[in-house]
Amino acid sequence: MAKIYDVAAVKEALKDYQETDIIAFPTDTVYGIGASPFNLTAINKIYQSKHRPQNKPLPILCANLEQIKQVTLNIPPQMEVLIKTFLPGALTVVLPKNRIIPDYVTSGLPTIGVRIPNHPIALEILQAIGPLATTSANISGSSSLNNAEDVINVLGDKIDIIINGGLTDIGIPSTVVTMEDGEIKILREGIITKEMILKALEKPLNE
């Protein structure tokens, strides 16, 4: 059964965290579960705990742009505009992955989805642990969870640490964008809309 910590005890929870652990925590969108992308045991536990198909890659949550640069190969100018406009926030950008990220995280794909969550607890965890391979804290195919009690009920016996942060702010998964043939393509639209993305891309990078 997972150890459950209040938001005031995040530092205590992180002392208990081990590299093979799965940790559940609130983000600005929904609750997520995360694990070290460099530990195969932990990554397998994520797939098994939520019955996630092995051919579905795991995105990476980062604390800042520096961490994004650690896990990616390069950031095209248009993507940099979106990162600087919307992150921290509810946007996941798909970029070429750095080879330090194992193929088992990306299901063999050469790209990785990255995001900086706009949530103090998530950021505290990511700053302390480093980038985490993450996914929503639910059973694959079911609705995302935005309440800690639901996470405890659904995954409490399958994961190691849960940070109880009450309700999340948005409750909707992030918008996901990638680049194809030099153009931005929206793979999933969330609270950040196509119109907002197009408007941001009209502005020069230095604005």
N, C-alpha and C positions, 0 to 999 in steps of 0.2 A: 504494500500500500504506500502511496506517495506521502512524503512529508509535506505538510501544508504550512506555509508561512504567511503572515500578514505583510502588507507593504512596508510597514515600519521595520521589518526584520529581514530585509533583502540581504544586507551584509552578512547576517547569520546564515542565511540560506546559501550564499555563495561560498561560505567556509565549508559547508557540507557537500558542495557540488564536486563531483568527480568526472573525469573525461568520458566515462562510459554512460553518464547519466542523461536522461531526458528531463528538461525543465520546461514547465508550462508557465506562461506569464501574459499579462495584458499588453496589448499594443493599442495604437490609436484606431485600428480597424476592428479586429476580432482577437480572441485569445489565440495564441500560437504555442506550439511546442517546438523546442529547439535542442540541438545537440551539436557537438563538435564535428565539423565537416571532415576532420582528419582522423576520426575514430570509427572504423567500420562497425564495431559492435554497437555503438550508439546509433549510427545511421540505420542499421538493421532493426534496432528496437523501435525507431520511429515508424518504419514501414510496417512492422508487425503490429504495433500498438493500435494503429488506426486502419489496418487492412488496406494500406495504400499500394496500388500496383507498382511493381519494381520498375516499370518503364516510364513512370512519371517522375521527372527530376524534382529536386528540392531547391527552392530559392534560398538565398543567403540574406540574413538581416545584418546590417552594419551600423556602427555607432556614428560614423562620419564619412566624409569623402575619402579620407586617407585609407580607411579600411576597405572601401569600395575598390580603390586602386590596388590594394594588396591582392584581391581575389580576381581581378579582371585583367585582361591583356591590354586593352586600350579603350578609350571613351571617345566615340565620334563627336564632333562639335555639336550636332543637333541634340544628342543625348546629354551632353554637358549642359546645354541650355535647360533641358527638362529637369535635370538633377538640381541645378541651382535655383530653378523656379519653384519646384514642388517638394523637394526633400529638405528636411524631414517631412514626411507626409505619406499619403495613401497612393503612391505610385511605385510600381516595380518596373525597373528597366532591365531588359535582357541584353547582355553584352558578351563579347568573347571572353572565355574564362582563362585565368592564369593556370598554368599547368600544376601549380601547387594544390589546386582543388582536384581531389581524386575523381575519376570517371564515375565511381559508384554514386556520387552525389548528383551528377547531371545525367544519369542513365546513359552515359556514353556520348552525350551531346557536347559540342565544342563551345556552347554558350552557358551562361549562368544568369538567373534573375536575381537582382539585388535591390534592396530597399533600405532606407533609413526611417525607422518608425518615429512618429512625433508623439512620444510617450516617455515620461521621465523614468518609469520603472524599467521599461524595455531598454532604454539607453544606458541606464546604470548597469544593467546586466551585461550588455554588449561591450561597454567600456571596460568592465572588469574581466570578462571571459575572452572577448574577441569576437569576430564574426561567427554567427551560428547558422547552420543549415536548419531551416524552419519550414513549418507548414501549419495550417490551421488546426486548432485543438478539437478535432471531431473525428468521427468514424468516416472514412472516405466515402463520398457520395451523399452524405447527409448534410444538413444545414450547419453553417459555421456557428460557433458559440461565442457569445459576448458576455457571459456571466460565469464567474468562478465556480459557483455551486454546480452548474451544469457540467463544467469541465471535471470537477471532482466526481460527479456521478457517472460520467461516461468513461473517463480515462484514469480515475484515481487508483485503480488496481494494476495499471499497466505502465505507469511512468513513475519517476523518482521524486521530483520536486514540483510543487505547485505554489506559485505566488498568487495569493488571493487579493486581487485589486478591484473587486466588485464588478460593476458593469463597465464595458468599454464604451468609448465615445460614439463611434460610428456604427459598428455592427455590420459593416459591409466590407467584403474583401477589396484589396487595392486594385486600381487600374493597372493593367500590364501592357507595356509597349516594347516593340522590338524594331530592328531595322532590316528591311529587305530591299536590295538594289538601291541603296542610298536613301530610301524613304522610310519615314516612321510609319509603323503599322500597329494598330491597337488590337491586341489579342483578347483582352477582357476589359470592358468598361465598368468602372466603379464610380465613386463620388467625384473623381477627376474626369471630366467629360472630354469627348473628342473636341468640342469647341474650345475648351480651356487649353488643351494641348496645342491646337492650331494657332490660337492667339499668342501663346508663349513663344512659338517658333517664328512668329513674325518679327520678334524683337531681336536686335543684335545681342551677342553674347555679353558685351561689356555694359549693357544697360542695367 
